[in-house]
Amino acid sequence: MSTERSLYKFKTVQNEEILWSEVYPKLQKYCHFLSQSKWDGDDLAQEAMLRALTYYSQDKITSALLNKIAHNHWIDTLRKRKREELKNDQMWEENITFSGDIVSSVDLLIEHFTPKQAIIFFLKEVFHYQLKEIAEIVNSTEFAIKSSLNRARKRMENQKDNQSLESVWEEEEKEQLGKLFHDSLVNQDPAVLIEAIPSFQDTLEVPSAASWITTTFKASAPLSTLSMAA
């Protein structure tokens, strides 16, 4: 009986070693490919392994099983994110209203956002740039842009409970960006703002001004979130 227990324990330890040294790295690689993100992929792999260990004995866990668990969980994650995005969009439409007055709308951007958030929010919500495009414009990453945008939206959704952020703006910066926002809205074209971004080195990390001179960015869709009367 003692020999059988020792053999079972040895097999269990051996299975666990194989699971983590051979099977798990393959799972991580699959999850990175599935999510197209190292961060999401690592989280996905950990969740898939946790679920497998919770519901299956170690000797039953295979790469095929783990990949299936990971795939199903990733689909559920995407659906959940989509529902959250739709919910946020609905909350945005219900709770956030802008005046038809351009000056008042520009003042709102300056009052409730940091300079960086204001630029990102302006390009995304007003002119409908994709996260990847904004990341290229401000020389950042999609993840950083999405995080900044989410913080900006939360501030707007809870604007009644938040103090003004106008104090974080330098007076010259507020005047320059305010004019750029205003001109972009009047012309319904953010090119003037984008071309000026390199001058705000303290606000955003951006490429050299020369690299922007050769690139022209145009709005791909009409204004919708901010409906302005020119």
Buried (B, 14 or more C-beta within 10 A) or exposed (E): EEEEEEEEEEEEEEBEEEBEEEBBEEBBEBBBEBBEBEEBBBBBBBBBBEBBEEEBEBEEBEEEBBBEBBBEBBEEBEEEEEEEEEEBEEEBEEEBEBBEEBEEBBBBBBBBBBBBBBBBBBBBBBBBBEBEBBBBBBBBEBEBBBEBBEBBBEBBBEBEEEEEBEEEBEEEBBEBBBBBBBBBBEEEBBBBBBBBBBBBEEBBEBBEEEEBEEEEBEBEEEBEBBEBEE
